[in-house]
Amino acid sequence: QVQLVESGGGLVQPGGSLRLSCAAAGSIGTIYDMGWYRQAPGKQRELVAAITSGGSTNYADSVKGRFTISGDFAKNTVYLQMNSLKAEDTAVYYCKARAGAYVAAYWGQGAQVTVSS
């Protein structure tokens, strides 16, 4: 059974930093890309950042210059370094991986990030 395990969420003051980690466990097969999504209360889930196994990255406009995604595909792990956090970054952050012969999508359980003074 495949699991994506996230860690690193929490409470931080505006302007602060957090680092999220996500590790895939189980027989996931070859991972093609991994990414972070977030969902704030009353809003739809949105892409934050994604990275391919080849190293290409993609960011939402709202986080460009503040967040950095990185990955270690040999360890099936992806990270999200979040700097200069704002109140509007408050959300549950989900890790996603696409992998295997059928390019299946796998999701983590979510990590709460709260930016508040």
NORSULMO-V631495 format. One line per field, one symbol per residue. ss: DSSP state (@ for helix, = for strand, . for the rest). psi: psi as a letter, one per 40 degrees, with the letter a starting at -180 (. if undefined). A space follows every 50 residues. Layout:
ss: ???
psi: ???
//
This chain:
ss: ..=====..===.....========.....=========......===== ==....===.@@@...======....======....@@@.=========. ...====...=====..
psi: hhihhiieiahiiheaiihiihhhiagdahhdiiihiihiheiihihdii hieeeiihiideehedihiiigedefiiihhhifiideehihhhiiihii defihiiieihhhhhi.
//
